Amino acid sequence: MRVEVTGRHVNITPPLRQLIARRLTKLERLLNDSAISAQIVLSKEKYGLRAEIVVHVRGDHMLRGQGDGASWPVAVRDAVAKIEQQAQTLKGKWGDRRRRAAGARTVTAPAGPEPSRAPRIVRATRYAVKPMSVDDVALRMESGAETFVVFRNADNDDAVSILYRRTDGNYGLIEPD
């Protein structure tokens, strides 16, 4: 994990870096190399010290923690504790997703022959059925990537018709009786 430490009104000393590294090791162990980077901002405020930590985790998850205290160990500990709690929750969600996926794969098959399944109906898009002439619909199909168009045939008393692209490259017209 890449760690970037910034100090505002604070000099970042090697012992301060060691304190941060020591506190982040448990977090790295908890996330199993899923942590990409950490940005730590240490600032000295009027009446205390503040540590703000943002950890970027795989899947564009951002874990944020802020700790205030009279000393750096207290402020860093509070911030890391908040992030560890968020990491536990995130890791639990990852585990639940993995268990759900494994449960779906281990469905046992019935002892007898497998019953045939009816094909599912999947609604792709909805669009308005407009009154158009067959020539207008043919021009629309030539200009777009549509394989069929449902329309109200203006030439045939507004009856619903379908113009479709055939495998031989021509167009087929389906009209009601």
N, C-alpha and C positions, 0 to 999 in steps of 0.2 A: 504494500500500500504506500502510495506517495503521500508524504506529510509536508504541509506547508505551514510554517509558524510565522505569524505576524505580531509585532508588538506595537501598541499605541501608548506612547509615554512610558514605555518599558524597554529595557535592554534585555534581549533574549540571551541568557547565559547558558553554558553547557549543562549545569545542574538542572536548569528549568527544562531544557530539551530532554534530559534523561527522565525527569518526572513525567513529562507528557508521553514519551515512548513507553515507559513502564505501565502507565495507565491504559494505553491503547493496545497493548499486547493481548489482554483478555478479550477486548473487542474483536481483534483480528482472529483470535482462536474461535470465538463465538460465530463469526460470519464465514469461516472456512474459505478464505481467499476470495470472498465475494466483494470485499471492500476495495474500491478502486483508488480513492484518494480521500484525504482529510485536510481540512483547512481550519486552523486554530488561530483565533484572534485573542490575544491577551491584552487587556487594557487596564490602566490605572485610573480609577474614577476618583471623585472627590473624597468619598468616605470608605472606599474599599477597592477590592480587586475583582475583575470580571474575566471569566474565560468563556468564550463562545466557540463551539466546535460544530462543524458541518462535515458529515461523512457522506460521500457519494458511493452508493452501493449499486451493484449490477441491476439492470432493469430500470435505470433512471430513478432509483429511490434515493431520497435525501433524508438523512437522519440529522436532526438538529438538537443541540443541548446547550444550555447556558447555566453557568454556575457563578455565584457571588460568594465572596468570603473575605476574611481578614488576612488570609495567607494564600499563597499559590496552591499548595496541596489541597486545601479545602475547596477552592474554586474549581480546580481541574477535576477533583473527585466528584463534585456535584454535577458538572457538565457531562462527564463520562457516564455517570450512573443513569442520567436521563437517556443518553444515547443507547446504553446497553438495554434498557427497558424497551425502547423502540425496536432494537435489533431482535430481541426475543420475540416480540409480536410479529415482526416481518418473517423471521425464520419459521415461526409456527404456521404462518400462512403458506410459506413455501412447502412445508411438510404436509399440510392438509391437501394442497393441490396435488402433491406427489402421491399421497395415499388414495385420493379420489381417482386419479388416473390409473393407478395400479388395480384398484377395485373394479374399474370398468373393464380392464383387460382380462381379469381372472374369472369372468362369468362362466359357470359350468354349463356345458351343453346338455340338453335333455337326452335320456337314454334311447328313446325311439328316433325315428327319422325326423329330421328337422322340418318344421312346418314352413311352407313357402310364404314369404312376406309380400304383401302388396306394395307396389311402389308408392313412395311418399309424394305428396303434392307440395311443391315449394313455390311460394309466391315470390316472383322476382321483382317486378315493377308494376306500377299502376299508372295508366295514362288515359287521357280523355280520348274518346272515340269521336273524331271530327268528321263532318260531312265533306267529302272530297270526291273528285272524279278519279277514274282509274288511271288516267294519264298523270295527274298530279301525284298520285301515290307511287307510280313507277319512277317518276323523277326523284321523289324523296328517297326511295330505296337505292337508286343509283348513286346518290350523293352521300349516303350514310352506310353504316355497317350493319343495318338491320336485316334480319333474315325473313321477317314477315311484318306486315302492318295490318292492324284491324281498323276498319274505317266504315263510315256510313256512306254508301254509294249514292252520290248526288244524281247520277244518271238513272238509277234504278229505284226511285221512290224511297230514298233514305234507308234502304235495307242494309243490315250489317253484313259486310263482306270482308274477306281476308285475301290479301295479295302476298304471296310467298315466293322466295327464291328457290328454284329447283336445282338439283345437282348438276343438270346439263347446262346451267347458266341462264336459262330462260325464267320467266315468271309464271306462276300458276295463280289462278283466281278462283276462289271458292265463294259462291253466291248461294243464298237460300232459294228454295223453290217458290 
